[in-house]
Amino acid sequence: VKEKFKTNFIGDERVETRSIEIVVRNTKNIPVDIVIEDQIPVVHGTQEIKIELTDGAGASLDPVSGRLKWSKKLGSKDSEKIVFTYEIRYPKGKPIVGL
């Protein structure tokens, strides 16, 4: 898993863009069906912080939990790279912790 992080300022907002790369390999001699799950942050109780999935790489998103889910079929000795990106918008002067 690799993570890329970028911060921009737009008006009175700070915009952080995060990209996560997941690489999955099938080391077996037979094809396999797999389910890959990850999660983006979810904010409750405030309208000042907004989180948006900008590129889900074909994942299904549960908006309540932020869970991303991919169902893949990997052939023998195949590998696949999944990259998803999300954006966090919040006021400049308000620090956020735990993301």
trRosetta pair geometry for C-beta under 8 A, 3 or more apart (Angstrom, degrees):
i j d omega theta_ij theta_ji phi_ij phi_ji
1 20 6.6 -15 -167 -171 98 95
1 21 6.8 156 -155 80 47 58
1 22 5.5 -7 -104 -100 81 68
1 23 7.8 -154 -71 18 40 74
2 20 7.4 157 82 -157 49 47
2 21 4.3 -3 55 52 97 110
3 18 6.4 -15 -168 -168 99 99
3 19 7.1 156 -156 82 49 52
3 20 5.4 -14 -103 -103 78 70
3 21 7.6 -156 -70 19 34 74
4 18 7.0 158 81 -155 54 49
4 19 4.4 -1 53 55 104 102
4 21 7.7 52 -9 -15 99 104
5 16 6.8 -17 -164 -170 87 101
5 17 7.5 153 -155 82 40 54
5 18 5.4 -4 -104 -106 71 80
6 16 7.1 155 82 -156 47 53
6 17 4.7 -12 61 58 99 99
6 18 7.9 -173 25 -73 66 41
7 14 6.5 -15 -165 -176 102 98
7 15 7.1 147 -158 81 51 50
7 16 5.1 -20 -101 -100 76 76
7 17 7.8 -171 -78 19 30 70
8 14 7.6 154 83 -162 44 52
8 15 4.6 -18 65 65 93 102
8 16 8.0 178 24 -78 65 31
8 17 7.4 28 3 -8 105 106
9 13 7.2 160 -157 87 55 49
9 14 5.8 -30 -103 -106 71 62
9 15 7.3 174 -91 18 19 81
9 92 6.7 40 -134 -99 108 113
10 13 5.2 -17 69 67 83 100
10 15 5.6 28 6 -13 112 125
12 91 6.2 -17 144 -139 95 78
12 92 5.7 -108 -175 -4 57 109
13 89 5.3 -2 -177 -167 131 94
13 90 6.8 140 -153 73 82 20
13 91 6.4 -68 -107 -101 57 35
13 92 6.7 -153 -126 -44 9 76
14 89 7.4 161 79 -149 48 47
14 90 5.9 -22 57 68 93 73
14 91 7.2 32 10 123 89 17
14 92 5.2 120 -39 -101 98 56
15 87 6.2 -11 -169 -170 96 105
15 88 7.2 156 -155 79 46 51
15 89 5.3 -9 -103 -99 78 78
16 87 7.1 156 81 -157 49 53
16 88 4.5 -7 57 56 100 103
16 99 7.8 115 90 107 151 146
17 54 7.5 -23 -137 17 101 148
17 85 6.5 4 -176 -173 94 108
17 86 7.7 178 -149 92 55 35
17 87 5.2 -18 -101 -104 73 79
17 88 7.9 -163 -72 22 31 70
18 85 6.9 169 88 -149 45 61
18 86 5.8 -11 61 61 91 78
18 87 7.8 174 21 -86 68 33
18 88 7.3 31 -2 -6 108 106
19 55 8.0 6 -117 59 95 119
19 83 6.0 7 -178 -175 105 100
19 84 7.2 175 -149 90 61 34
19 85 4.5 -22 -98 -96 81 89
20 38 6.7 -174 109 169 152 159
20 83 7.1 170 85 -148 45 53
20 84 5.6 -9 56 59 93 81
20 85 7.7 178 17 -81 65 42
21 81 6.3 -12 -168 -170 98 101
21 82 7.3 155 -155 82 48 48
21 83 4.8 -14 -101 -99 77 86
22 36 6.5 146 124 -178 151 141
22 38 6.8 -150 -49 -49 146 140
22 81 7.3 154 81 -157 47 52
22 82 4.6 -12 60 60 98 99
22 83 7.7 -177 22 -76 65 40
23 79 6.3 11 -179 177 93 115
23 80 7.4 173 -150 87 54 39
23 81 5.1 -19 -101 -102 78 76
23 82 7.8 -174 -78 22 32 68
24 34 6.7 -166 178 87 147 154
24 36 6.3 -107 -61 -80 146 135
24 72 7.0 124 78 72 151 154
24 74 6.8 -130 120 -65 109 147
24 79 6.5 171 89 -155 47 67
24 80 5.3 -9 59 57 96 85
24 81 8.0 179 21 -83 68 30
24 82 7.2 29 -3 -3 107 107
25 74 7.8 150 -170 -175 23 155
25 78 7.5 -171 -147 102 55 41
25 79 4.2 -21 -101 -101 77 100
26 31 7.3 8 173 -138 166 39
26 32 5.3 175 -125 28 124 113
26 34 7.9 -157 -80 -22 101 131
26 74 3.9 167 -30 120 130 127
26 75 6.9 176 60 82 147 30
26 76 6.6 -117 114 -131 123 22
26 77 6.4 -81 89 -43 86 10
26 78 5.3 26 36 53 113 72
26 79 7.2 -158 17 -77 66 51
27 77 7.1 42 -130 -106 33 57
28 32 6.2 87 45 -37 134 121
28 76 6.6 -95 101 -126 65 72
29 76 5.3 16 -167 -141 35 122
29 77 7.6 18 -106 -37 46 91
30 76 6.0 7 -75 -84 7 100
31 73 6.2 19 175 176 115 93
31 74 6.6 176 -153 92 69 46
31 75 4.9 -37 -100 -120 96 46
31 76 6.0 -71 -60 -38 58 68
32 73 7.4 -179 92 -151 38 55
32 74 5.5 -6 59 59 83 93
33 71 7.2 0 -176 -176 95 90
33 72 7.4 168 -154 90 52 44
33 73 5.2 -25 -101 -101 71 77
34 71 7.6 173 90 -152 43 49
34 72 5.4 -14 63 64 87 90
34 73 7.8 156 19 -94 68 29
34 74 6.4 7 8 3 116 111
35 69 6.5 -12 -173 -166 100 96
35 70 7.1 160 -157 83 51 50
35 71 5.4 -20 -103 -101 77 70
35 72 7.8 161 -91 21 28 71
36 69 7.3 154 81 -155 52 46
36 70 4.5 -7 57 58 100 102
36 72 6.5 19 -4 5 110 117
36 82 6.6 164 102 10 157 160
37 67 6.2 -17 -163 -168 106 100
37 68 6.7 152 -155 82 53 59
37 69 5.2 -10 -102 -102 82 74
37 70 7.8 -167 -72 24 40 68
38 67 7.8 154 86 -154 33 55
38 68 5.0 -12 65 58 79 110
38 84 7.2 174 73 40 138 141
39 65 7.1 -75 -131 141 115 86
39 66 4.9 73 -170 110 86 99
39 67 5.3 -35 -101 -100 88 52
39 68 6.5 -172 -88 12 30 81
40 51 6.3 170 146 156 113 128
40 53 5.9 -159 -11 -80 166 97
40 61 7.9 -11 21 -137 120 113
40 66 4.5 -128 67 -173 66 108
40 68 6.7 71 -16 -31 91 112
40 84 7.8 -110 -64 129 112 128
40 86 4.7 120 -136 -57 135 165
41 51 5.4 -146 82 -110 91 165
41 66 6.2 -122 109 -139 8 164
41 86 7.7 171 31 116 81 150
41 88 7.2 22 57 -92 132 120
41 99 5.3 -42 -55 -124 155 95
42 51 7.0 -129 -106 58 31 142
42 63 7.9 124 -119 170 116 49
42 64 7.3 37 -144 158 155 29
42 65 6.6 -121 -32 -176 154 18
42 66 4.1 -139 -48 -38 103 121
43 46 6.2 -64 162 57 116 92
43 49 4.7 -157 -133 96 167 113
43 50 7.5 -112 44 -98 141 21
43 51 5.9 138 -3 -1 107 112
46 49 5.6 53 97 22 119 92
47 50 7.7 13 -177 -65 53 91
48 90 6.0 58 139 -142 86 78
48 91 5.7 -42 -172 -12 114 105
48 94 6.5 28 145 46 139 170
49 88 7.0 -14 -168 -169 92 90
49 89 7.2 160 -154 84 44 55
49 90 4.5 -2 -106 -94 77 108
49 94 7.9 -122 -66 109 97 136
49 96 6.4 105 -111 -94 137 140
50 88 7.5 157 83 -156 50 44
50 89 4.5 -7 58 57 98 104
50 90 7.4 179 22 -67 62 62
51 66 7.8 -2 109 -114 140 122
51 86 6.2 20 -177 167 91 121
51 87 7.1 167 -151 84 49 50
51 88 5.3 -11 -102 -103 81 72
51 89 7.8 -168 -73 22 37 69
52 86 6.5 172 88 -158 40 77
52 87 5.0 -12 60 57 91 97
52 89 7.7 19 4 -1 105 107
53 56 5.1 37 159 -67 129 98
53 61 5.9 -144 11 -97 163 154
53 68 7.6 144 -119 -84 144 117
53 84 7.0 -29 -155 179 101 111
53 85 7.6 120 -165 87 57 51
53 86 5.0 -42 -104 -101 52 94
54 85 4.8 -46 66 103 102 101
54 86 6.2 159 8 -114 81 31
54 87 5.3 64 -35 -16 121 108
55 83 7.3 3 113 114 125 83
55 84 5.9 -167 100 -146 74 51
55 85 4.3 41 40 36 101 101
56 59 4.2 -116 168 43 103 93
56 61 6.0 -96 -118 -48 148 115
56 68 6.3 -164 -152 -132 99 120
56 84 5.4 16 -135 -131 35 113
57 70 7.3 -24 104 -86 102 134
57 82 5.1 137 124 -162 156 81
57 83 5.8 141 -70 65 137 49
57 84 4.9 -102 5 -75 110 80
58 70 6.6 73 96 -119 92 101
59 68 4.1 13 159 -169 153 98
59 69 6.0 132 -165 54 92 35
59 70 5.1 -67 -102 -63 82 84
59 82 7.9 81 -57 -171 109 129
59 84 6.4 -10 0 -91 135 140
60 68 7.3 147 71 -155 44 50
60 69 5.0 -26 58 61 93 95
60 70 7.9 165 14 -77 73 41
61 66 7.6 -30 -164 -153 92 34
61 67 7.3 156 -152 82 48 49
61 68 5.8 -17 -98 -98 72 70
62 65 4.8 12 105 44 121 96
62 66 7.0 -33 80 24 78 14
62 67 4.5 15 37 50 115 94
62 69 7.7 50 -17 -7 99 111
63 66 7.4 28 -154 -75 26 46
68 84 6.4 -9 -154 -98 170 177
70 82 6.1 -127 -17 -115 169 153
72 80 6.1 -145 -165 52 151 160
74 78 4.6 -161 -171 76 85 112
74 79 7.4 30 -146 -95 128 21
74 80 6.3 -128 -98 -9 106 114
75 78 4.3 84 57 -23 77 132
88 96 7.4 -127 163 64 137 158
88 99 6.5 30 -80 -167 164 165
90 94 5.6 -106 157 78 110 113
90 96 5.7 98 42 -33 173 129
91 94 4.4 69 69 8 99 112
96 99 6.1 28 124 -10 115 121
